[in-house]
Amino acid sequence: MPTYMCLMRSAPGSQGKQEAPSPAQMQEMYASFNAWREKFKDQIVDLGGKLKGAGKILTTSGVTDGPFVEMKEVIGGYMVISADSYDGAIEVARESPGFRPGASLEIREIA
């Protein structure tokens, strides 16, 4: 079965400063995440995770700090899923509780 890399993107600063969720909201978020994870447990290969803002860029010329500030979008996280087709991969990704307004997911089949 093909596997797909999902790159979670958002505009820089689009996450904004949000208030910390209440304990009840946290409980609801975990329940939603656990239900999604259980529903697609056979298709989730690697849940991936959130990426930190800073990183390094390696080129043949050397190493620099990154990502570059002129980027229009920031890759904030990733996951790897297994599906019969792009449509199947899109279904898993679309239902992820981490997929929120203002974000996009780039989905690429792994060769």
C-alpha positions as MATLAB code, in Angstrom:
seq = 'MPTYMCLMRSAPGSQGKQEAPSPAQMQEMYASFNAWREKFKDQIVDLGGKLKGAGKILTTSGVTDGPFVEMKEVIGGYMVISADSYDGAIEVARESPGFRPGASLEIREIA';
ca = [
       0.000    0.000    0.000;
       1.419    3.442   -0.848;
       2.575    5.774    1.906;
       2.152    9.536    1.938;
       4.073   12.336    3.663;
       1.807   15.093    4.945;
       3.462   18.453    5.570;
       1.410   20.811    7.720;
       1.794   24.430    6.641;
       0.561   27.774    7.944;
       1.351   31.423    7.333;
       3.995   32.843    9.692;
       2.275   34.292   12.752;
      -1.109   32.793   11.852;
      -1.162   30.795   15.069;
      -1.095   34.026   17.042;
      -1.053   34.265   20.797;
      -3.825   32.046   22.045;
      -4.988   31.552   25.573;
      -4.163   28.194   27.089;
      -7.127   25.819   26.862;
      -9.058   25.035   30.016;
      -8.819   21.534   31.517;
     -12.244   20.724   30.017;
     -11.108   21.936   26.573;
      -7.912   19.880   26.880;
      -9.948   16.805   27.741;
     -12.162   17.408   24.687;
      -9.100   17.890   22.450;
      -7.511   14.644   23.661;
     -10.776   12.741   23.185;
     -11.087   14.056   19.627;
      -7.465   13.190   18.837;
      -7.759    9.696   20.346;
     -10.974    8.992   18.400;
      -9.284   10.068   15.136;
      -6.169    8.012   15.920;
      -8.280    4.922   16.692;
     -10.409    5.341   13.540;
      -7.318    5.470   11.295;
      -4.917    3.301   13.352;
      -4.251    0.976   10.400;
      -3.342    3.897    8.142;
      -1.233    6.057   10.467;
       2.370    4.991    9.920;
       4.034    7.814   11.872;
       2.103   10.500   13.735;
       5.068   12.780   13.228;
       4.898   15.861   15.333;
       5.127   19.596   15.607;
       8.354   21.134   14.360;
      10.210   23.900   16.191;
      10.491   27.239   14.405;
      14.260   27.305   13.983;
      16.342   24.920   11.919;
      19.326   24.620    9.630;
      19.509   24.772    5.853;
      22.155   22.561    4.235;
      23.356   23.419    0.723;
      26.478   22.457   -1.186;
      27.856   25.864   -0.106;
      27.474   25.132    3.617;
      25.006   25.411    6.466;
      22.884   28.440    7.383;
      20.167   29.130    9.907;
      16.636   28.613    8.650;
      13.893   28.535    7.751;
      14.169   31.729    5.746;
      12.119   34.663    7.041;
      10.814   35.568    3.578;
       8.823   32.346    3.405;
       5.102   32.725    2.805;
       4.337   29.516    4.684;
       5.977   27.680    7.560;
       6.096   23.896    7.808;
       4.863   23.312   11.335;
       4.645   19.528   11.447;
       4.367   16.293    9.533;
       2.892   12.805    9.572;
       3.143    9.703    7.402;
       0.030    7.759    6.458;
      -0.705    4.664    4.398;
      -3.641    4.658    1.983;
      -4.816    3.035   -1.244;
      -4.849    6.388   -3.044;
      -4.486   10.141   -2.674;
      -8.211   10.278   -1.874;
      -7.694    7.883    1.029;
      -4.729    9.896    2.294;
      -6.748   13.108    2.030;
      -9.579   11.554    4.058;
      -7.217   10.640    6.922;
      -5.512   14.047    6.873;
      -8.736   16.061    6.567;
     -10.207   14.458    9.672;
      -7.104   15.097   11.783;
      -7.932   17.313   14.790;
      -4.651   19.134   14.118;
      -5.879   20.369   10.732;
      -7.318   23.793   11.550;
      -8.508   26.900    9.705;
      -5.624   28.879    8.240;
      -3.519   25.742    7.704;
      -2.877   23.619    4.665;
      -1.523   20.125    4.192;
       0.796   19.181    1.369;
       0.338   15.479    0.692;
       3.010   13.680   -1.324;
       3.320    9.990   -2.144;
       6.608    8.516   -0.960;
       8.408    6.791   -3.842;
];
